[in-house]
Amino acid sequence: MIETLIVLLPLLGAAIAGLFGRFVGDRGAQIVTCGLLGVSALLSIFVFKDIALDGNTRTTELFTWIDSGEFELSWAIKLDTLSAVMLLVVTNISTLIHVYSIGYMSHDKSIPRFFSYLSLFTFFMLALVTSDNFVQMYFGWEGVGLASYLLIGFWYERPSACAAAIKAFLVNRVGDAGFALGIVGTFFLFGAVGFEQVFAAVPAMADAQFEFIGIQGNALTIICLLLFIGAMGKSAQLFLHTWLPDAMEGPTPVSALIHAATMVTAGVFMVARLSPMFEYAPFALEVVTVVGASTAFFAATVGLTQFDIKRVIAYSTCSQLGYMFFAAGVSAYSASIFHLMTHAFFKALLFLGAGSVIHALSDEQDMRKMGGIWRMIPVTYAVMWIGSLALAGVPPFAGFFSKDMILEAAYGARGMVGGYAFWMGIAAAFMTAFYSWRLLFLTFHGNPRADEKTMSHVHESPKVMLVPLILLATGAVFAGWLGYDLFVGEGRAEFWGESILVLAANDSVEAGHHVPFWVKVLPLVMGATGIALAWVMYVLRPDLPALVARSFRPIYLFFYNKWYFDELYDWLFVRPAMYLGRGLWKGGDGAVIDGVGPDGIAAATRSLAGRISRVQTGYLYHYAFAMLIGVVALVSWYLLTRVG
Amino acid sequence: MEDWPILSLVTFLPLVGAFFIMWIRGEPDVVARNARYMALWTSLATFVMSLFIWFNFERGSAEFQMIDEAVWFPGYDINYKMGVDGVSMLFVMLSTVLTPLCIVASWDAIRTRVKEYMIAFLVLETLMVGMFCALDFVLFYFFYEGVLIPMFLIIGIWGGERRVYSAFKFFLFTLAGSVLLFLALLAMYFEVGTTDIPAMLEYGFPASMQTWLWLAMFASFAVKVPMWPVHTWLPDAHVEAPTAGSVILAGVLLKMGGYGFIRFSLPMLPLASEFFTPLVFTLSVMAIIYTSLVALAQEDMKKLIAYSSVAHMGMVTLGTFTVTQQGLEGAIFQMLSHGVVSAALFLIVGVIYDRLHTRLIARYDGLVSRMPAYSLFFMIFMLASVGLPGTSGFVGEFLVLVGIFQVNTWAALLATAGMILGAAYMLYLYRRVIFGVMTKPDLKAILDLTPREVVVFAPLLALVFWMGIYPMSFLDVMSASVTNIVESHQAALLEAPGRTFASLFSLGQ
């Protein structure tokens, strides 16, 4: 009952605000959505204690959804430690973002719609994390895609927002298509789509083979790779990441929601949820590791050069998600979820803090036009520092515990890919620290670069925005320290119970606890170096960045243009699709099929009829002549066949 | 109630209404008004009658139910026989639900020859329902071909500028196939000695006949579906047809092809079906990808939705010929869902066509600012068309995918490409029409949905969610019949002697 409420209350809020926004008004919509979600958040704290700490895992089946032969599944709410953690994170962060939005969106003209979308987004995410089967997960999966489409395109009057919204939906759909194939593949192999049935059957099927599009291979590996394509789409991993930075076209609280609580964490959650499958597919795990590590590195390089404050943070999300994936890839699922949790706090904090900056500077997002405002917005300044410290992994902030754990686990894991992930992670840690402080220095320090009118308006945000910021900052400070023992420390086996499976041979978290001292210290050193370098370049010698950019121009441009992925995809997919569509329409349907088919036959009939009608001249001697020919032909035929 | 010939009543009730409308005389305005109301009440009464079919249908049985029979051609074993099973019952419901909505949707849009228009629609309803109920091949053929005539008239008389071209294209395409179906019907009659469909299902046609029969039927059903490359009549017919005509065309008429495959080709000709499966898969996948790409380039809203219909029906044929429980149920479900969703989308286009008299996408922008309710309805139907989970479009599409993956992973992969492209053209359409800033001066005064239009959309919306969230109401109806088809298909394949290319293509001498 209580879990049903947790999941459905946000939907109720969304429905009331969305359908009856005109009757309840702006204030009413805010109260209803925030209130219902708040209740849901409180209940999920209660559930977290019950499920995760006291170990009362359970599944509530609501009613049958689809039943077709063996393909049967129900709408259900599965509660175990993994979903309880997600419930806690999603509902609480989302509630804070809702409250913050009251202040941030106060000047917007369609407030009920905004709050309705936010709650809808939360609902789909909750449906996703509490699913007990693949298909309901897919429901939440596509649902968050829809909600992000609606929210990114919230300001539908801007062409760029509409484009970003469609891009988000479509890139996600590419991932979803992989996910869908993975699900039907799972059904094909196991004859079931419920997690419990499938997971129970996995060990027996570990060596099964099947053929997919001509590729003969280990069935479980193929399925896991297909499923992982879905995760890559939703969690913006390399090749399917292009939608995430554009997603900041939506209002800033949306970015916070997408990047912290809902949506992008879905992919990480999926891999953790499906750990009983991935554990038996070592090659798939290696792919996860490599993709994650590469993303961590790639996104960090792009983050170095961006000037839009939200874009920098967006790429940092992409990079941090890479960490979570390679953690999952080396079987450190618990570390991965731990980082997901701490990241949710500090990333929401950073985005909302950036929102506060943007708010203060009259909607300016370009860091080149900021600077020198730290005295004017002290609270925002402080929380941005906290967020950055957590992001860079400085002790004792939250990110330190989770990120170090991930790097140690990667080092502790066996094999080449673990090493690759470790070094990529180290490099990314250095860059993370650098771009975070670059952001802080450019935004808050130095000489003001905004015009005077803007500067005169700079003001601290209202309380309704500051309180969520402060609460998130508290989380960003303490979440890692509080959670360490349960998530990845001594208590982890008992805490996770059966919700995550790690084969004994793959236990990289355990191995991570016994790595050499330098491995534990190296990330810290890299972080400190990054911060120092940022200080040198943006405070001590502000002329340096331009100099560096000039002397490494090709590399700089490559990073600045995001490795040209957008251009590549446009050239590779978007244009050909439009070109093909037009060609097939005019050429295929128009010229070939209709030309040869109906129109061709009609034209042929008409021309034949025309020619025949020309024979009918009306002259008697023509007809007489034709008759004569006929008689001659008839007679000769008769003579030849019958007489002869 | 039990003894009533309920199917015949539902079938011929609209005809009775049409008969009465024919006798309406008087002032043109009064005639039009009375004809509208008469048609509405008749179709509503028909719908209420059809509810008895829904409630009396015994779920879990694969038998034909509610049979009523009468001698038609004494001595020839050609009879009037009606009955429904899990496959056909839902299509009957679909027809009776959509007809009243069409009549309401035509309320103000049709201003000329209202009386004749309403008669055409009621006759059309009789023929559609009869077609799905018919349990005699001759009777089926009578209804199946008869449907063409009112539809031809609706396009040709109340259509747009190029209506005559489109009407003839529609007629010729479908008739060309039908002639071959008639040949197949004759051949089967001479083989079996009766045209009773249940008897034909039991009969077991010799392998040597199956190939030719299958091809003859395929020619007819493939045009109706329509499958690539005989689909080009559909966009033209849709563009020129009045809104309600498009609704019936997409909602019910396209299903006749899919229904034909499931009722005739598959169970009666299992060996040939098995043999031609690769052909069907190829054409279906072509349809899905080709028409999705074409839809992306459309400038006319109705054409876009027409092309999307071809793609969605590609999923149907794909699912049908997997001959798996999920594939077949998915195909039937997809047809029902498409019947609701594409009907709704054509009505959606109709709403703004009625206001601005153009279907060109470029003539619209930023409608959301003046038409929020319309935008919401459009959004939901668009998402159902895209196959978002929770809407009707998802269940069918996903079940088909489950089915096809078991049979052919290439087809499964390419079908998912259709999922992506489907989202692309629908979102692109929605963005161009609904989003953006309203700049066109003639849009400034456009009005949101009228209560009458809301009444049309509300039931469709309810169906979209009902079918998406609790599809069991529908899957329950069909599952026993589908199981039966799958099992007898497999049994037939097992019994058959070694099938080779030669044995299928020998003429049986």
Chai-1 contact restraints between the chains, C-beta under 6 A:
chainA,res_idxA,chainB,res_idxB,connection_type,confidence,min_distance_angstrom,max_distance_angstrom,comment,restraint_id
A,T64,B,M472,contact,1.0,0.0,6.0,A-B,restraint_1
A,I66,B,P471,contact,1.0,0.0,6.0,A-B,restraint_2
A,S68,B,Q325,contact,1.0,0.0,6.0,A-B,restraint_3
A,S68,B,Q326,contact,1.0,0.0,6.0,A-B,restraint_4
A,S68,B,E329,contact,1.0,0.0,6.0,A-B,restraint_5
A,S68,B,L399,contact,1.0,0.0,6.0,A-B,restraint_6
A,S68,B,L475,contact,1.0,0.0,6.0,A-B,restraint_7
A,G69,B,Q325,contact,1.0,0.0,6.0,A-B,restraint_8
A,G69,B,Q326,contact,1.0,0.0,6.0,A-B,restraint_9
A,F71,B,Q326,contact,1.0,0.0,6.0,A-B,restraint_10
A,F71,B,V402,contact,1.0,0.0,6.0,A-B,restraint_11
A,Y138,B,P389,contact,1.0,0.0,6.0,A-B,restraint_12
A,F139,B,P389,contact,1.0,0.0,6.0,A-B,restraint_13
A,F139,B,G390,contact,1.0,0.0,6.0,A-B,restraint_14
A,E142,B,L388,contact,1.0,0.0,6.0,A-B,restraint_15
A,E142,B,P389,contact,1.0,0.0,6.0,A-B,restraint_16
A,Y156,B,F435,contact,1.0,0.0,6.0,A-B,restraint_17
A,E157,B,V437,contact,1.0,0.0,6.0,A-B,restraint_18
A,C162,B,R431,contact,1.0,0.0,6.0,A-B,restraint_19
A,C162,B,F435,contact,1.0,0.0,6.0,A-B,restraint_20
A,I166,B,L427,contact,1.0,0.0,6.0,A-B,restraint_21
A,F169,B,L427,contact,1.0,0.0,6.0,A-B,restraint_22
A,L170,B,A424,contact,1.0,0.0,6.0,A-B,restraint_23
A,R173,B,I420,contact,1.0,0.0,6.0,A-B,restraint_24
A,R173,B,A423,contact,1.0,0.0,6.0,A-B,restraint_25
A,V174,B,I420,contact,1.0,0.0,6.0,A-B,restraint_26
A,A177,B,T416,contact,1.0,0.0,6.0,A-B,restraint_27
A,A177,B,M419,contact,1.0,0.0,6.0,A-B,restraint_28
A,A177,B,I420,contact,1.0,0.0,6.0,A-B,restraint_29
A,A180,B,T416,contact,1.0,0.0,6.0,A-B,restraint_30
A,L181,B,T416,contact,1.0,0.0,6.0,A-B,restraint_31
A,V184,B,L401,contact,1.0,0.0,6.0,A-B,restraint_32
A,V184,B,V402,contact,1.0,0.0,6.0,A-B,restraint_33
A,V184,B,F405,contact,1.0,0.0,6.0,A-B,restraint_34
A,F187,B,V402,contact,1.0,0.0,6.0,A-B,restraint_35
A,F188,B,F405,contact,1.0,0.0,6.0,A-B,restraint_36
A,F188,B,Q406,contact,1.0,0.0,6.0,A-B,restraint_37
A,F212,B,T409,contact,1.0,0.0,6.0,A-B,restraint_38
A,I213,B,T409,contact,1.0,0.0,6.0,A-B,restraint_39
A,I213,B,W410,contact,1.0,0.0,6.0,A-B,restraint_40
A,I213,B,L413,contact,1.0,0.0,6.0,A-B,restraint_41
A,L580,B,L293,contact,1.0,0.0,6.0,A-B,restraint_42
A,G581,B,L293,contact,1.0,0.0,6.0,A-B,restraint_43
A,G581,B,V294,contact,1.0,0.0,6.0,A-B,restraint_44
A,G581,B,L296,contact,1.0,0.0,6.0,A-B,restraint_45
A,G581,B,A297,contact,1.0,0.0,6.0,A-B,restraint_46
A,R582,B,A297,contact,1.0,0.0,6.0,A-B,restraint_47
A,L584,B,Y290,contact,1.0,0.0,6.0,A-B,restraint_48
A,L584,B,L293,contact,1.0,0.0,6.0,A-B,restraint_49
A,L584,B,V294,contact,1.0,0.0,6.0,A-B,restraint_50
A,W585,B,V294,contact,1.0,0.0,6.0,A-B,restraint_51
A,W585,B,A297,contact,1.0,0.0,6.0,A-B,restraint_52
A,D589,B,T232,contact,1.0,0.0,6.0,A-B,restraint_53
A,I593,B,P229,contact,1.0,0.0,6.0,A-B,restraint_54
A,I593,B,T232,contact,1.0,0.0,6.0,A-B,restraint_55
A,D594,B,T232,contact,1.0,0.0,6.0,A-B,restraint_56
A,P598,B,K169,contact,1.0,0.0,6.0,A-B,restraint_57
